[in-house]
Amino acid sequence: MSNCASSEPYALQVLGDSMAPEFPDGCVVVSEPGGAVHDGCYVIADYKGETILRQLRLTAGKWYLEPLNSKYPHLKIDGPENIRGIVIQRAGRRRADRRSYL
């Protein structure tokens, strides 16, 4: 991802099942680095040296990254400085597999 301009959308492949069923293992998501973050949006974030996909939750002024799969923990982050971008699209081979999150 270091070869992308800081404001240019980029694609990532989902690894694992932490965001299933909305984002199954192997699907591709498109992220927009400059997108406005809000409660409930899907984000690409830095967490302890890893880049992860999670749903952003803002509760009582605190920031959390939540998985859709209950087998994984909810993660507290300091704030928006951990967010690399918002997910704007899920790509798919078939039209039915594609989704927009704007």
Secondary structure, 3 states (H helix, E strand, C coil): CCCCCCCCCEEEECCCCCCCCCCCCCCEEEEECCCCCCCCCEEEEEECCEEEEEEEEEECCEEEEECCCCCCCCEEECCHHHEEEEEEEEECCCHHHCEECC
